[in-house]
Amino acid sequence: MALSRQLGVGIIGAGEVAQVVHLPVLSLLSHLYTVHIVCDVSAKLAQHCATKFHVPKATTNPEEVFASSAVNVVFVLTSDEYHETFTIQALQAGKHVCV
């Protein structure tokens, strides 16, 4: 069954896992996914990833990811101790989650 539309993605955590694995793969699968926002505690790192992977928005505020109507699925790519908190917040915002 083919998808009728692309899924909008929000990334929380712009470290090595995001840069080496998830963002390159999502770029290769751009016919299925569009990354709309990338969030990290480091504004510089979030902006670097946004520029490198052509993501329209960079932020340090995860609430912006959860509030975005363009985001269908949130990739939680932070260190382990934040997985639970961000996963619960994303689910409460009605998003699908990849941890």
C-alpha positions as CSV (number, residue, x, y, z in Angstrom):
1,M,0.0,0.0,0.0
2,A,1.5,3.3,-1.0
3,L,1.4,6.4,1.2
4,S,-0.8,9.1,0.0
5,R,1.5,11.8,1.4
6,Q,4.8,12.5,3.0
7,L,5.2,12.2,6.7
8,G,6.4,15.4,8.5
9,V,9.3,14.8,10.8
10,G,10.6,16.7,13.9
11,I,14.0,15.8,15.3
12,I,14.9,16.2,18.9
13,G,18.6,15.8,19.5
14,A,21.0,16.8,16.7
15,G,24.1,14.9,17.8
16,E,26.1,12.2,16.1
17,V,23.2,9.7,15.8
18,A,21.1,12.3,14.1
19,Q,23.9,13.5,11.8
20,V,25.4,10.2,10.8
21,V,22.3,8.0,10.7
22,H,18.8,9.5,10.8
23,L,19.1,12.8,8.9
24,P,21.1,11.3,5.9
25,V,18.6,8.4,5.7
26,L,15.6,10.7,5.9
27,S,17.2,12.8,3.1
28,L,17.5,9.7,0.9
29,L,13.8,8.9,1.6
30,S,12.6,12.4,0.9
31,H,9.8,11.0,-1.2
32,L,8.4,9.6,2.1
33,Y,9.6,12.0,4.8
34,T,10.1,15.7,5.1
35,V,12.1,17.0,8.1
36,H,10.4,20.3,9.2
37,I,12.3,21.1,12.4
38,V,15.4,20.1,14.3
39,C,15.8,20.8,18.0
40,D,18.9,20.6,20.2
41,V,20.0,22.1,23.5
42,S,22.8,23.7,21.5
43,A,21.4,26.4,19.1
44,K,24.6,26.2,17.1
45,L,24.3,22.5,16.6
46,A,20.6,22.7,15.7
47,Q,21.4,25.4,13.2
48,H,24.3,23.4,11.7
49,C,22.0,20.4,11.1
50,A,19.3,22.6,9.7
51,T,21.7,24.1,7.2
52,K,23.5,20.9,6.3
53,F,20.3,18.9,5.8
54,H,18.0,21.6,4.4
55,V,15.7,21.7,7.4
56,P,13.6,24.9,7.4
57,K,13.6,25.4,11.2
58,A,16.1,25.0,14.0
59,T,15.2,25.5,17.7
60,T,16.3,24.8,21.2
61,N,12.7,24.5,22.4
62,P,11.2,21.0,22.1
63,E,7.7,22.5,22.6
64,E,8.0,24.0,19.1
65,V,8.5,20.4,17.7
66,F,5.4,19.1,19.6
67,A,3.3,22.2,18.6
68,S,4.1,22.0,14.9
69,S,1.1,21.0,12.8
70,A,3.6,20.0,10.0
71,V,5.1,17.3,12.3
72,N,3.5,13.8,12.2
73,V,6.3,11.9,13.8
74,V,9.0,12.9,16.3
75,F,12.4,11.3,16.3
76,V,13.8,11.4,19.9
77,L,17.5,11.2,19.3
78,T,18.7,12.6,22.6
79,S,20.8,10.9,25.3
80,D,18.9,8.1,27.0
81,E,17.9,10.0,30.2
82,Y,15.6,12.2,28.1
83,H,13.9,9.6,26.0
84,E,11.0,9.0,28.4
85,T,10.2,12.7,28.9
86,F,10.3,13.6,25.2
87,T,8.4,10.5,24.1
88,I,5.6,11.1,26.6
89,Q,5.4,14.8,25.6
90,A,5.3,13.9,21.9
91,L,2.6,11.3,22.4
92,Q,0.5,13.7,24.5
93,A,0.8,16.2,21.6
94,G,-0.7,13.5,19.3
95,K,2.5,12.7,17.4
96,H,3.9,9.3,16.5
97,V,7.4,8.7,18.0
98,C,10.6,6.9,16.9
99,V,13.0,6.5,19.8
